[in-house]
């Protein structure tokens, strides 16, 4: 029985999406739960709600990696839902097609993110990945073997879904690694863009 005056936080049944954007100024950070420190019971209940009941949206690899390092392994283990959008500016070498190296769009940084999640995000239930690729001139995560191998290491209990433009063997590889379907070809029979993109990717075998 709950004691009178005992702090208690009700879980919201509707999952919210949190866009992870980390600023240098702590006052401007998207997720900065300083209020949780006011009471130990509130801290433990709210921490679970914050990290487990929200879906975190990732578009910039280095910013998200910084955030993971800030929240620590215990809180990473509470994460349940992620949506990832490796941008078309992504480049495996770290060079973007805009010119200067930007770790937010670097394949190396994205793989660091995925491998950290694979090692520490042990409660993941659902993961969505949209391969926002720009073709052979500006190859992105959809043609990066290291990216898909790191993605296949993740521990996901309920669902992983991939969308966008990716190499021919990505769905089969991820299904074998995760033990669940990640893409339904029948839903994309008319996807001419994907068919064009996958031509010539037959040799990209993870």
Secondary structure as the mmCIF struct_conf table of DSSP 4:
data_model
#
loop_
_struct_conf.conf_type_id
_struct_conf.id
_struct_conf.beg_label_comp_id
_struct_conf.beg_label_asym_id
_struct_conf.beg_label_seq_id
_struct_conf.end_label_comp_id
_struct_conf.end_label_asym_id
_struct_conf.end_label_seq_id
HELX_LH_PP_P HELX_LH_PP_P1 UNK A 2 UNK A 3
TURN_TY1_P TURN_TY1_P1 UNK A 4 UNK A 5
HELX_LH_PP_P HELX_LH_PP_P2 UNK A 10 UNK A 12
BEND BEND1 UNK A 13 UNK A 14
HELX_LH_PP_P HELX_LH_PP_P3 UNK A 15 UNK A 15
STRN STRN1 UNK A 16 UNK A 19
BEND BEND2 UNK A 24 UNK A 25
HELX_RH_3T_P HELX_RH_3T_P1 UNK A 26 UNK A 28
BEND BEND3 UNK A 30 UNK A 30
HELX_RH_3T_P HELX_RH_3T_P2 UNK A 34 UNK A 38
HELX_RH_AL_P HELX_RH_AL_P1 UNK A 40 UNK A 52
BEND BEND4 UNK A 53 UNK A 53
STRN STRN2 UNK A 54 UNK A 58
HELX_RH_AL_P HELX_RH_AL_P2 UNK A 61 UNK A 76
TURN_TY1_P TURN_TY1_P2 UNK A 77 UNK A 78
STRN STRN3 UNK A 81 UNK A 84
TURN_TY1_P TURN_TY1_P3 UNK A 88 UNK A 89
STRN STRN4 UNK A 91 UNK A 91
TURN_TY1_P TURN_TY1_P4 UNK A 92 UNK A 93
BEND BEND5 UNK A 94 UNK A 94
STRN STRN5 UNK A 95 UNK A 95
TURN_TY1_P TURN_TY1_P5 UNK A 97 UNK A 98
BEND BEND6 UNK A 99 UNK A 100
STRN STRN6 UNK A 101 UNK A 101
HELX_RH_3T_P HELX_RH_3T_P3 UNK A 103 UNK A 105
STRN STRN7 UNK A 106 UNK A 106
HELX_RH_AL_P HELX_RH_AL_P3 UNK A 107 UNK A 120
TURN_TY1_P TURN_TY1_P6 UNK A 122 UNK A 123
STRN STRN8 UNK A 126 UNK A 131
HELX_RH_3T_P HELX_RH_3T_P4 UNK A 136 UNK A 138
HELX_RH_3T_P HELX_RH_3T_P5 UNK A 141 UNK A 143
HELX_RH_AL_P HELX_RH_AL_P4 UNK A 145 UNK A 152
TURN_TY1_P TURN_TY1_P7 UNK A 153 UNK A 153
BEND BEND7 UNK A 157 UNK A 158
STRN STRN9 UNK A 159 UNK A 164
BEND BEND8 UNK A 165 UNK A 165
TURN_TY1_P TURN_TY1_P8 UNK A 168 UNK A 169
HELX_RH_AL_P HELX_RH_AL_P5 UNK A 170 UNK A 178
TURN_TY1_P TURN_TY1_P9 UNK A 179 UNK A 179
BEND BEND9 UNK A 180 UNK A 180
HELX_RH_3T_P HELX_RH_3T_P6 UNK A 185 UNK A 188
TURN_TY1_P TURN_TY1_P10 UNK A 189 UNK A 190
HELX_RH_AL_P HELX_RH_AL_P6 UNK A 192 UNK A 198
TURN_TY1_P TURN_TY1_P11 UNK A 199 UNK A 200
TURN_TY1_P TURN_TY1_P12 UNK A 202 UNK A 203
#
